[in-house]
């Protein structure tokens, strides 16, 4: 097969070309029963492609269009096998954990991991050993983990069944995946990589090397994040014999929707084809635009950006230049403030903000005028700084980026007898729920951890600063679920 073909997308279009008396899901029957407002908004053509995935030879038969599309994706990413995911990279992380760990097993993972990984640990009854990520005191962001940290923890915990890291992080910084893979393999365990933010890495020489090329055994790639696939579309790649491929297949079918969207799958197929045939040229333009914008942003004395200067410190070995992370704290505004001002006053929408930074994705979909609008808006905001003096270092250090005491596994705490108490009264109690600022979705506290004064102060400050907290039953965090002791 040629990388210029998109077999799943082509089969889907061929099905829609034939007029049919259809009696399958979804109930709008290729748009015929859709509300006129929906038809006007998305178009009859898209609705005609929203069909049940098991039709014809699209899925469920040997050599199906889905099989051929996934084989092409595996070839493009250097994997032994690839699975298309219609439940996002969250599903990929859950499949990775469930495929290699059994209830009661131990996994080694970075503490700045995504909440979807913590959810997988909770559901699977897996006990984590956490590696603290290294904190950058200038950007106030936790970055990478090192091979030395992984080696030391594996030596101290021979019961570990797998190593799971996030690389790149949401901010585009990469850990030493090759060195970590070597450490994991010396101890006979697989390396799993949440590479959701690196689906474009294999397709341009100026981007970091992708996880499989550095020895990872499994990796998740978020096709919707920085490629052209539809939202919620992702991929899971596997290579080597440290992971049971057949078990991955079973777990994927068990956890994924039994009615995955054909449109999402087709968008992955076409996004892979686009990258394999045009990726280097498209990404060259995106990298150029991002670098130009980064240089212009830093012309303002109150603004600074993450860039390749990070390499060699804080566990960072590579940096994705298409990730435009801007530290705005010197303006006297928080990142949350700047995100709101960009949206309300300048028609600029960010990917995310944290207390000190705003983050923009730069992809093949952007033009120079988009970046000009963003940079000009940032400069306009910074030209009118706030009179407030913000203590970003103190804000971040309230959480200390130390691994809290883990009294119970996440699953044990989640299923334990619980009570709801005021957050201010929760110091010393064991959390029964997860609390993460989203995005980036990195948990501040995980079920089973003892709440310290620093953690409670940090959570309180996040809410007060405008951070969106996900995970707890009470999103305002006036109260929190704790284990009854």
N, C-alpha and C positions, 0 to 999 in steps of 0.2 A: 504493500500500500504506500501511497505517496503522502507526505506531510501536507501537500496542497489540497488534499481531499478532506471532507468532513462527513463521514458516512452516516452518523446519527442525524445530523441536521438535514442531510440530503434525503434520508428515508422519511423523516418527519414531513418535509415539504412535499415529497411524492405522495404520501398518504392524503394530505390535504387537497391535492389537485383533483382527486376523483370525487364527483358528487355522490353522496351516500345517504341512505336512510340509516342514520346511526342511532344506536340505542345504548351507548356506553357512557361512562362518566367522563368528564363532569357534566352536571345537569344542564348547563347552558347549551350543550350539543353544538360545539364549534361556533358559538356566538349566536345561534338562531334564537335562543331563549334569553340572551343577555339583555339587561336593561339598556334602553337607548342611550342613557348617559355614559354607561360603561363602553358601549360600542363607539360612541363619539370620542371618548377619551383615548382608548387604546387601539381602535381600528379593527375592522372585520378580519383582516389577515392574521393578526396576532391571535385573536380569539379562535380562528380556525385551526391554529397549531396547538391549542391547549387541549390535548387529548389524553386518553388513558395510555400509560406506558407499555402495556402488554400487547398492543395491536400489531398485527402483521409479524414482520421479522425484526421488530425494533428491540425487543428484550424477551428473555425467557426461553430462547431456543439457541442451540449451538451455532456459533458464527453469526450471531445477531448483529444488528447495526451498533448496538451498545458495546458488544464485545470488540468489534473492530475499532470503534472510536477510542475505547480505553486502551487498546493495544497501541494505537498511534500516540496517545498521551504518554504511555509508559516509555515508548521509544524516544519521544522528545525530551523526557526528563531523566532518561537513563535508569529507569526502574525495571524490576522484573515484572511487577504487576501494578496497575493503577485502577482505582475505583473512583467513579464520579459520585459526588455527594450532593444531594439536594437539601440537606439540613445544615449547610454551612460548615465552617471549620470546627465549630463546636462538636459536631458529630464526629469529625475526624479525630479529635482529641479523645473523645469518649471511646471510639473504636480502638485506638492505640492502647489505652490503658486496659480496657477489658480484654483485649486479645492476648496480652502478655502477662496479666496479673490475675490471681484468684483471690477470693475473700481471705483476708488475713495476711496477704503478701505485703512486702515493703517495696516502695519505689523511691528513688532518689530524684528530686526535682528542685529547680530553682524557686526561691521564695517569691520572686516577682513573676510568678506564672499566672496564666489567665484563669479567670474564674471557671471556665468550662472544664479545665483540668481538675480543679478542686471538686467540681460537681461529679466528675467521673470517679474520683476517689471516694466520695460520699456514697454514690450508688453502688460501687463495687466492693465496699468494705476494705479498701486498700489503705495501708498506713504510710504516710509520707515521711521521708527524712529530707529536710529542707536545706538548701544551700543559700546563704544570703548573697544577693547580688551586690556588686560594688557600687557605692553611691558616689556620684559626681557632685562635688560641692558647688560647682559653678552653675550647672544647669538644673541642679536639684532633682536629678533623675537617677534611678537605679538602672545600671546597665547590664554587664555581662557576668558570667561565671567562668572560672578558669579550669583547665585540666588538673592543676594541682589540687584544687578544692574537690573535684570529682574523685581523684585518686585517693585522697585522704579519707573521704567519706566511704568509699567502697571498701577500703582496708578496714575501717572501723565498723562497718556494717555488712558483713559477708552475706547476710540474709537478703540483701537487695536483689530484686528480680529484673529491674530495668532502670535506665537513666532517662529522664525526660527533661529537655531544656527548651526554652523559647529563644529562637534565633532566626531572623532578626527580631528585636523587640518592636513594639509599636513605633518607637522613635527611629528605627532604621539602623540600630547598632547590632553587630554580630559578634558572638562569642567564638572561641577557637573550636569549631565543631570537629575538625580533624583530630586535634589533640584530645578532645573529650571522647571521641569515638575510639581512639587507641586505648585510652584508660578503661573505658567500658569493656572493650573486647578482651583486654588482658585479664579481666575478671569474669569473662564468659557471659556477659549480659548485653542485651541489645541497647542501642541508643535510639531513642525516639525524639523527633524534633518537631516542635510546633513552629513551622515555617510559614504560617498563614500569611505573613507580610512579605514573603519572598517568592511569589509565583513567577516573577519576571527574571529572576537571577540567571537561569540557564541561557538567556537569549541575548546577552550583551557582555563583551569582555571587560567593560569598565564597572560592572556590577559585582558584588561579592560572589564567590563560588557558592553553588547551592548545596544543600545538606547531603544529598545522596552522593554527590561527587567527592565529598569529604569523609565518606564512610558511614553515614547514618543508615540505620536499618529500616526505619520508617520515618516518613515526613508528611505533614499536612501542608497543602498549598492552597491558599484562598484565591480561587480564580476570579472571584468578584471584587477582590480588594483593590488590585492594581492592574488587572487585565480587563478585558472588555466583556467578561461574562456577567450575567444578571446577578443581582443581589441574592445571596444565600447559596451560590454555586461554589463548590470547592472540590478538591481532589485529595486522595490519600495514596501515597506511593510506598511500595515495599521492595526491598532487595535483600539478597543473601538468605542464609539458612538459620539465622538466630531467631527468626520469627516464623511461626507456622502460618503459611499463606492460606491454607484451607480454613484455619480457625478465624483468620481475619475476614474471610468471605462470609462465614457463618455469623460472626458478630456484626458485621456491616448489615446483613439482611435482617438481623434481629433488632438493631437499634434504629435503622433508617426507616423512614416512612414507607409503607407498602404501596403508596401511590405517589412516587416521586414525580415531580414536574418534568414533562418532556421539554418544555421551554428552557428550564434551567439546564438540563442535560445538553440540549442542543447548543446553548450559549457557551458551555464549556468546550464543546467540540470545535466551535468556530473560533473561540478565543485561542485555543491551542494552535489551530491552523494559522491564525493571524500571526502569532508569535513565531511559529516555526518558519514561516515564509517571509515575514516582513519585520520581525521583532527587532532586529538590530537597528534598522533605519528608524523605526518609530521610537525606540528607546533612546537613540542618539539625540533626537530632537528634544525629548522630555528631559534628559540629563542636561543638555545645553540650557534649556529654559530655566531649570531649577538652579543651576550654578550661577547664571546671570542674575537671577532674582536674589539669591543668597548674597552675592557681592553687593548689590544695591541696598539690600536691607541693612547690611552692616555698615553702610556709610553713615547711618544715623547713630549718634553716640549712645543712645539709650536702648538700642536693640542689638541682639547678638544671635547667632545661629549655631546649631550643631553642625559639625563638618568632620572632615578626615583628620583634623588635629586630635581627635579623640583616640585614634588608633595608637595602641601601645600602652593605654592606661585604662583603669577601671574594667579590666577584662575584655576590652574591645580590640578585635583584630581586623575588622572591616566595617565599612559604613556605606549605606545606600544613599547616593546623592540625590535620588528623587524624593526623599523625605525631607520636607522643609519645616524644621522645628525651630521656632523663634522664641527666645527668652525675652519677656516683656516686663519683668519685675522692676527694672530700673525706671520705668515710666511712672511708677506709683500705682499702676493698675495691676490687678491679678490677670492671669490668663482668661479666667471666666469673664471678667469685665471686658477685656479686649475682644473676646469672641462675640459677646453681645453687641458691642459697638460696631464691629465689622458687619454683623448681620443687619442690625437695625438702621445704621446710618450710611453704609457703603455698599450694600447688596453683595457682600462677600461672605460665603459660608465656609467655615472651617471643618476639617475632619474631626478635630477634637481640641479641647483645652484642658490644662491642669492648672494648678495654682500659679505656676510661674511661666507657663509656655502656651503658645498656640501652635497647632500642627496642620500643615497642608500637604495633601498628596499631589504630586505632579506626575501626570500620566500622558499616554499618547492622545488623550482627548483634549489636551490644553493647547491654547495658542498664546503667543506673546502678549496679546492684549489682556488675557486673563491674569497673567502674572503681573503686568503693569498695574492693573486695577488693584490687585492685592497689595503690592508694594506701596503704591501711592496712598492707599487707605491706612496701612500701618504707619507710614511716615506722618500722615495727618493726625493720627491719634497720638503718636509720640511727640509731636510738636506742641501738644497741649497736655503736658504731663499732670498727673494728679499731685496734690500737695501732700498726700499720705506717704509715709515712709513704711514700706512693707518689709517684714522680716521673713523672707522666704527660707533662709537657712533654719531659723528657729521653728518655722512651720513644719518643715520636712523632718527636722530632728525630733519633733515631738513623737514621731513614730519610730525614730531611732534606726530603722532598717535593720534591726536585730531580729532574729527569729524568736518569737514569743515562746514561752514554755508550752509544750504540747502535752497536755494531761491525758487526752483521749484521742483516738483516731477521729477524723472528720465524720465518718459514718456512725461511730458509736455515739458521738455527741449529738448528731442530728436526730438519732432515734431514741435518745435517752429521755427520761422524764424531765420536763422543762417548766420554767415559769418566766413571766415577763416582768422585767424590773426597769426602773428609770436608768438611762445610760449613766448618769452621774453617780448612781449607786452600784454600778456593775464592776467597779474596780475589785480585782481579786477573784471574780467569778469566772467560770468556764463558759465561753461563748457556745451557744447551740446553733448559731446561724452565721452565715458569711456576710461580710460587709465590704463592698468594693466601690471605689469611685469609678464611674463608667461614663465614657471611656477614660482611661485605657482598660479598665476591667481587672486590675490587679488587686487582689483582696488585701485590705488592711488587717482584717482579722478573719480567721478561718475557724469553723467549728472544731471544738476540742482544745483551743488555745485559751490560756488564762489572760484575762483583760488586765492590762497594767495602766497606771495613771497616764503614761505617755500615749498608749493606744486610744484611750478614751478622750484625751485632750485633742489628739489628732483628728479623730472622727468628728468631734464637736466643731473643730475649726473648719473642717472640710464642708460641713453642712452650712456653717455661718458664711463661708466664702462663696457659696453658690454651687458647690460640687453636687453632682447627681449620684446618690448612693443607691446601689442595687444589691439585692440579696436578702436584706432583712425584711421581715413582715411590715415593719414601720419604716418607710423610706425617709421620713424626717428624723429618724433615730432618736426620738424622744425616749423611746423604750427599746429594749433589746431582749431577745430570748436567751436565757442562760440555763445551764444544767442544774437541776435540783441536787444538792449535795447533802 
